[in-house]
């Protein structure tokens, strides 16, 4: 929501609150202030001009010659294809940068200026029109840069629809500053004609009450007052015609939607009912939609005029030549409103946003009267009496439910004692009706607070105004763990190593991300099709409707977010819980602590002296081995190639520790890469930290400086044999000797038999005992070749 700070303060007398304090208080109330904008940055070359005459060019159609007065009796000409401007309009014009206002000969106009040209509002080419008292030659920025007219953008939670208006914000700020809540003024509407429309409400229509009135002989061609245009523009609303501007103005100021029906030559009864069959209807913008059944509609003689309370159709929309209108407000049940919104995902986002706004039955009459007052003041007309109609099937349940708040329970939830006087004062200024009863209070929420149902809602309401910063910082006693200051090397380390694992990954170029545990079940199915995840009963959205079974989905979403922002060197990791369904457990799930990582793009940042190279499988395998080395278990770990859901079946493997699965690694499946629109190959790993329970600590050994020896061997072996299995066989053949094995070449191609590969291995004999000689080295090499031949039918390459 965007709004003008000056509008809020002037309407509700909040001048005593500074801008920074206002933003701070809104944030503490639970509404995130996203930005505060002040300076529009309008150039001095943009001035006000008065149109003196308009002449159509004979040679060219739809081209006009405008004569414009720009001050000091200077009249200039400009040719334009704009046809909506008339004589005596005050417009914004852009002068040539070489303008000398004192010299008539050098004056030139480049063009008329729209809101988009001045970066005041995007998405509209509407020319700026100024009020009649604007003087030609004045700087345009005089009208747009005003003291204390900051534009504030606030993010309102979805459960607080009562705050999506200036009135709602004013209530919150008044409560926070311990002043009386704002009272809406009453408007004395003088009825000039005795003309009504009969309103019929069907029992199953979902409408509780309907109010409206007729206004005849209005002038819909008048220009919206400049002050109203500016307030709407500051709220991000395009100005269309004066009637729609007034509706939007009332919606933003008091949060109550009303609708206007064009009733020229049609004074038949209004019927509020549900649509019984699928019909095609046309919106005011010309878009045709298919109207589904069981949607609340307003009609005349079986002719549909409106969808629910807010969406006009083309046949009922107000036009410039409209003379007679009907102002109406329909109060729908929350169930019917949600049912309507659910079926209208094809509507424009702004239309759907208004469509979801519910009508408060207590403020219903005030919103119609306020709209009537503004229309009569700006457009004139003859006002008729109010028409009422109520659905007898709905009782008066205006959210008057009593909720008991126990003082002891509040203290228990908050963790500290709160004085009863503070509790009473906060709820009093929030607008609650309070009745004291023994150990607590019965609270009756104000009529606009439809989100308060439980005792926990009351506690949340209290603490946000009481102040989170007032919660004492007490260290809770820890009775579950006996933390030892001195841990001997012989202990099995049971404390958390995740911090050190993070440091290792960050030293290798990774960045940590933290994602929600709630994910889209459709994405989860791509990686765990055999697991039915735990579903959330009341999710915020489908994208957050299931508990994650893997951390990969969050990493992929984070990588895509960064890729769209041209980040091509991506290394991400996350440590968190995964939730595997298990009905035998108390919480019906096993919570597994995982460490997952993702790499894609370049292997290192772009450098002038290095060629760009993308990451591959062995880069991420090296990162895992660095973690395993720190854990002291690298020598016990095996990478076993196996197909894994979501990964490339040819580049994927499970990680085993002593025949126990502790993780998985691989490249993202090519089909998924294409589906997610990745520009480069993506590689992933996931370690199950709970299964790596023992970290062995190597004892310090004294280094003996004896000469080392090395040999190189090249063998031809089956293509399916892995290096890990070769290494295991080699180590079995050398007994207690200390030898390091390193592969430095793998070759397939010419002179190598089909289905075979050549592997070159460097053998480094460490000679720690000092008894190594040429004869012993040859014996060890022959033993290694003999074992490889017996185990894998390997042949020494010559």
C-alpha positions, -999 to 999 in steps of 0.1 A, spaced: 0 0 0 13 35 -9 -1 67 6 7 104 10 20 113 45 5 147 42 -29 133 34 -28 109 64 -18 137 88 -42 163 76 -72 140 75 -67 125 110 -47 153 127 -15 134 132 9 163 126 27 157 159 43 125 145 76 129 126 82 109 95 109 87 110 88 81 142 58 73 121 77 46 101 92 32 132 57 29 149 42 13 118 70 -13 117 65 -21 154 28 -25 148 36 -53 124 35 -34 91 68 -33 71 77 1 57 94 -7 24 104 28 13 99 65 18 101 87 -13 102 125 -13 121 143 -41 105 139 -75 135 153 -93 116 175 -118 137 196 -141 134 235 -141 128 233 -179 93 219 -172 68 247 -168 30 254 -169 15 264 -202 -19 277 -211 -35 265 -244 -49 295 -263 -61 278 -294 -63 244 -312 -63 241 -350 -66 209 -370 -41 206 -398 -57 201 -432 -29 182 -449 -25 157 -421 -53 140 -403 -53 138 -365 -25 164 -362 -32 197 -344 -15 230 -341 -15 243 -305 -8 279 -295 5 280 -259 11 309 -235 41 302 -212 43 335 -193 56 371 -199 32 373 -229 52 347 -247 32 326 -271 47 295 -288 34 269 -312 37 232 -311 23 205 -335 10 173 -318 -13 143 -324 -29 147 -290 -66 153 -294 -79 153 -258 -66 188 -250 -89 218 -252 -86 256 -251 -77 272 -218 -63 238 -204 -33 243 -182 -7 217 -191 30 208 -184 53 216 -213 90 208 -217 111 237 -230 143 235 -250 174 234 -229 187 266 -246 156 286 -235 160 323 -229 126 333 -215 134 369 -220 141 365 -257 110 355 -277 129 343 -307 147 315 -288 117 300 -271 109 265 -282 87 237 -268 98 201 -272 65 184 -261 36 181 -237 46 162 -206 27 132 -191 30 116 -157 54 90 -172 77 117 -187 82 132 -153 86 98 -136 56 106 -114 36 75 -124 45 47 -147 22 29 -172 2 59 -182 6 85 -210 -20 108 -196 -11 145 -200 -8 165 -167 -36 191 -163 -33 218 -137 -61 237 -118 -75 270 -132 -55 291 -107 -21 278 -121 -1 306 -137 16 302 -171 53 301 -167 53 286 -132 77 257 -125 59 224 -125 79 210 -96 61 237 -74 30 215 -76 47 182 -69 74 189 -43 58 200 -11 70 200 25 62 169 45 46 152 15 65 120 16 52 89 -2 53 59 21 50 23 9 39 -2 36 35 -40 33 3 -50 51 -1 -87 62 -30 -105 45 -49 -110 77 -51 -73 84 -75 -61 57 -88 -34 81 -55 -15 78 -54 -12 40 -67 24 42 -57 56 58 -84 52 84 -69 18 94 -34 32 96 -47 62 117 -63 37 141 -30 19 146 -10 51 151 -36 65 175 -35 33 196 3 33 196 4 70 208 -24 65 235 -48 89 219 -85 85 211 -93 66 179 -103 87 149 -140 93 145 -155 95 110 -174 127 104 -211 125 96 -223 141 63 -256 159 61 -270 148 28 -300 170 17 -324 149 -4 -336 168 -35 -357 142 -53 -379 114 -42 -367 86 -65 -357 51 -54 -348 18 -69 -364 -13 -53 -337 -38 -42 -345 -75 -41 -320 -99 -23 -324 -136 -27 -319 -157 4 -290 -178 -9 -272 -148 -26 -246 -145 1 -255 -108 6 -264 -97 41 -274 -61 34 -275 -37 5 -276 2 6 -278 26 -23 -292 59 -37 -298 76 -70 -282 108 -81 -296 125 -112 -283 150 -137 -246 148 -128 -218 163 -149 -194 134 -155 -173 155 -179 -157 177 -152 -120 173 -145 -110 156 -113 -98 183 -88 -60 186 -88 -57 178 -51 -76 146 -56 -55 136 -86 -24 142 -66 -35 121 -36 -45 93 -59 -12 95 -79 7 93 -46 -12 62 -38 -3 46 -72 -38 49 -87 -43 61 -123 -69 89 -128 -95 78 -154 -127 98 -150 -140 118 -121 -165 92 -109 -140 64 -108 -115 87 -91 -140 94 -63 -147 57 -58 -109 50 -55 -105 80 -32 -131 67 -8 -116 32 -9 -81 45 0 -92 69 27 -117 48 46 -112 13 31 -149 8 21 -156 -2 -15 -187 11 -32 -199 8 -68 -215 31 -93 -241 19 -118 -250 38 -149 -289 39 -149 -296 63 -178 -331 55 -190 -332 24 -168 -348 26 -134 -358 -11 -130 -355 -30 -98 -320 -43 -87 -317 -80 -80 -289 -94 -59 -286 -131 -66 -263 -159 -76 -255 -167 -112 -274 -199 -122 -256 -207 -155 -223 -200 -172 -224 -168 -192 -200 -147 -212 -197 -111 -200 -176 -81 -211 -156 -60 -186 -152 -22 -191 -118 -26 -207 -133 -48 -234 -120 -81 -221 -146 -110 -223 -147 -135 -195 -168 -166 -188 -189 -160 -157 -191 -192 -136 -220 -204 -115 -227 -195 -78 -211 -161 -82 -229 -132 -65 -242 -108 -92 -263 -76 -93 -288 -75 -123 -317 -57 -138 -343 -78 -157 -319 -107 -161 -292 -83 -174 -260 -86 -153 -246 -53 -142 -220 -61 -116 -200 -90 -103 -204 -91 -65 -197 -56 -50 -170 -40 -71 -165 -52 -107 -186 -33 -132 -194 -47 -166 -193 -27 -198 -230 -22 -199 -231 -6 -164 -199 14 -164 -200 52 -161 -192 72 -193 -185 109 -199 -221 114 -211 -237 96 -182 -263 117 -164 -280 94 -139 -261 70 -115 -268 47 -86 -244 45 -57 -245 11 -41 -228 -10 -14 -233 -47 -9 -222 -65 23 -214 -101 14 -206 -129 37 -170 -138 41 -177 -173 26 -193 -159 -5 -166 -133 -9 -138 -159 -7 -157 -182 -31 -160 -153 -56 -123 -144 -54 -112 -180 -58 -130 -183 -92 -117 -150 -106 -80 -155 -111 -84 -141 -146 -90 -106 -134 -63 -79 -135 -43 -78 -102 -55 -44 -93 -91 -53 -99 -88 -85 -79 -72 -66 -51 -103 -43 -49 -126 -73 -55 -113 -90 -23 -121 -60 -1 -151 -68 21 -177 -42 32 -181 -35 69 -219 -35 77 -214 -7 103 -196 16 80 -218 8 50 -241 38 52 -212 62 59 -193 51 28 -223 57 6 -230 91 22 -193 101 18 -193 91 -19 -225 110 -24 -211 141 -7 -180 141 -30 -199 134 -62 -224 162 -54 -196 186 -45 -176 180 -77 -202 169 -103 -234 184 -90 -267 166 -94 -299 159 -76 -297 135 -46 -323 109 -38 -331 91 -5 -312 60 6 -326 25 -3 -322 -3 22 -326 -41 18 -317 -67 43 -314 -105 40 -334 -120 69 -315 -153 68 -285 -136 83 -285 -125 119 -267 -95 133 -233 -111 142 -211 -81 138 -181 -98 154 -193 -92 189 -179 -124 202 -164 -123 237 -129 -137 242 -116 -143 277 -80 -132 283 -65 -148 314 -38 -127 331 -18 -157 343 -19 -173 309 -7 -140 292 23 -138 317 31 -175 310 31 -170 272 52 -138 273 76 -152 299 74 -122 322 49 -103 344 28 -75 329 9 -51 351 -29 -53 348 -31 -15 342 -9 -17 311 -31 -45 297 -63 -25 302 -48 7 287 -35 -10 256 -67 -28 248 -87 4 256 -68 24 230 -71 -4 205 -109 0 207 -118 -32 226 -148 -33 249 -134 -46 282 -152 -64 310 -133 -74 341 -140 -110 354 -121 -126 383 -87 -138 369 -88 -118 336 -110 -99 312 -136 -105 286 -126 -87 255 -150 -77 227 -129 -68 196 -139 -36 176 -161 -42 146 -133 -37 122 -110 -64 137 -123 -96 119 -89 -113 125 -93 -117 163 -108 -150 174 -86 -166 200 -69 -157 233 -35 -160 215 -47 -133 190 -53 -110 220 -18 -117 233 -2 -110 199 -22 -77 197 -10 -67 232 27 -74 228 31 -55 195 19 -23 211 35 -30 245 68 -33 226 90 -62 218 120 -42 231 105 -43 266 108 -81 268 135 -88 294 166 -106 281 168 -135 306 190 -165 299 168 -196 302 182 -224 324 196 -253 305 188 -286 322 192 -309 292 229 -305 284 260 -307 306 285 -285 287 321 -294 295 348 -268 292 376 -292 287 370 -321 263 397 -347 259 408 -360 225 397 -395 234 360 -384 237 335 -389 209 327 -354 201 289 -349 205 288 -311 202 278 -292 170 303 -290 142 281 -272 118 298 -238 124 331 -252 113 315 -269 83 301 -236 73 335 -219 76 350 -246 53 323 -240 26 326 -203 29 364 -205 24 357 -223 -8 335 -195 -22 300 -207 -9 273 -184 5 248 -195 31 211 -192 24 182 -197 48 149 -208 32 114 -216 46 107 -252 55 74 -249 35 76 -256 -2 55 -264 -33 45 -301 -33 47 -302 -71 84 -292 -70 90 -317 -42 75 -345 -63 103 -340 -89 129 -351 -63 109 -374 -40 81 -390 -61 78 -419 -37 74 -398 -5 40 -382 4 51 -350 22 34 -336 53 8 -311 41 -1 -278 58 -38 -276 67 -41 -238 62 -12 -227 40 -5 -191 30 -2 -203 -6 4 -235 -27 41 -226 -29 42 -231 9 18 -259 14 40 -289 23 70 -296 46 103 -301 27 119 -335 23 150 -321 8 169 -287 9 175 -288 -28 143 -270 -38 151 -239 -17 186 -239 -31 173 -241 -67 148 -212 -61 177 -191 -46 199 -199 -75 172 -189 -100 167 -156 -81 204 -148 -84 207 -159 -120 179 -135 -130 201 -108 -114 231 -118 -136 250 -137 -110 270 -163 -129 294 -174 -101 270 -193 -78 280 -215 -48 252 -218 -22 247 -240 8 221 -244 36 219 -263 69 184 -272 81 158 -298 89 140 -321 65 108 -337 74 103 -374 63 68 -387 70 67 -415 96 34 -424 113 52 -443 141 67 -411 155 49 -387 178 49 -358 153 44 -383 124 77 -374 109 115 -379 112 133 -346 114 167 -351 97 194 -324 99 209 -319 65 237 -300 48 230 -293 11 250 -274 -15 245 -262 -51 271 -249 -76 265 -236 -111 281 -212 -136 318 -202 -135 344 -220 -114 358 -186 -103 350 -150 -108 360 -134 -142 397 -126 -143 417 -110 -170 445 -135 -169 423 -167 -167 400 -183 -192 364 -187 -181 356 -223 -171 323 -237 -158 321 -259 -128 317 -297 -132 310 -327 -111 345 -330 -97 344 -295 -83 315 -302 -60 329 -337 -52 361 -319 -41 341 -297 -18 324 -327 -2 358 -344 3 371 -312 20 342 -316 45 349 -353 49 386 -347 56 376 -323 84 353 -350 98 382 -375 97 362 -400 77 373 -395 41 391 -428 39 360 -446 50 336 -430 26 326 -445 -8 308 -428 -38 286 -454 -53 271 -444 -87 233 -449 -88 204 -432 -105 187 -406 -81 154 -389 -87 159 -353 -100 195 -359 -110 212 -370 -142 212 -408 -140 247 -408 -156 261 -383 -131 247 -392 -97 259 -412 -67 250 -421 -31 276 -415 -4 282 -444 20 301 -445 53 307 -481 64 279 -493 42 255 -466 57 240 -440 34 251 -405 45 243 -384 15 240 -380 -23 256 -360 -51 250 -354 -88 241 -331 -116 206 -318 -120 186 -337 -146 187 -321 -181 149 -319 -183 148 -301 -150 175 -277 -161 154 -268 -191 122 -266 -170 138 -242 -145 156 -222 -173 191 -226 -159 218 -212 -183 245 -236 -171 248 -271 -156 238 -274 -120 254 -297 -94 240 -306 -60 249 -325 -29 232 -333 4 247 -348 35 227 -363 64 245 -348 94 227 -370 119 243 -401 104 278 -386 106 278 -390 144 315 -397 150 343 -374 141 376 -393 145 406 -372 155 440 -382 141 468 -385 165 498 -363 160 527 -382 145 564 -373 145 577 -366 110 608 -386 100 628 -371 72 637 -401 49 639 -398 11 607 -404 -7 602 -424 -39 575 -424 -66 565 -445 -95 539 -441 -122 518 -470 -136 492 -470 -164 467 -497 -166 439 -507 -190 408 -516 -171 370 -519 -177 352 -486 -182 327 -495 -154 354 -498 -127 355 -468 -104 387 -452 -89 374 -458 -54 373 -496 -59 408 -495 -75 420 -475 -45 406 -501 -20 422 -530 -38 456 -512 -39 455 -505 -2 448 -541 6 479 -552 -13 505 -529 5 499 -540 41 512 -514 66 532 -495 41 525 -457 37 517 -450 1 497 -421 -14 478 -429 -46 469 -401 -71 452 -404 -105 467 -380 -130 453 -392 -163 422 -410 -176 420 -418 -213 395 -434 -237 399 -434 -275 424 -445 -301 444 -476 -293 422 -484 -264 398 -513 -267 360 -505 -267 345 -506 -232 379 -501 -217 398 -470 -203 434 -462 -194 441 -449 -159 475 -435 -149 483 -436 -112 511 -419 -93 525 -439 -64 543 -419 -37 562 -441 -12 566 -421 20 594 -442 36 585 -433 72 606 -462 86 637 -455 65 639 -491 52 626 -485 17 649 -496 -12 646 -502 -49 639 -539 -45 612 -534 -19 595 -507 -41 595 -531 -71 579 -558 -50 552 -535 -38 545 -523 -74 542 -559 -86 519 -567 -57 496 -538 -67 495 -549 -103 489 -585 -94 459 -575 -72 445 -552 -99 448 -580 -124 430 -605 -102 402 -582 -90 395 -563 -123 414 -581 -150 436 -550 -154 465 -550 -179 497 -529 -176 497 -505 -205 530 -504 -224 
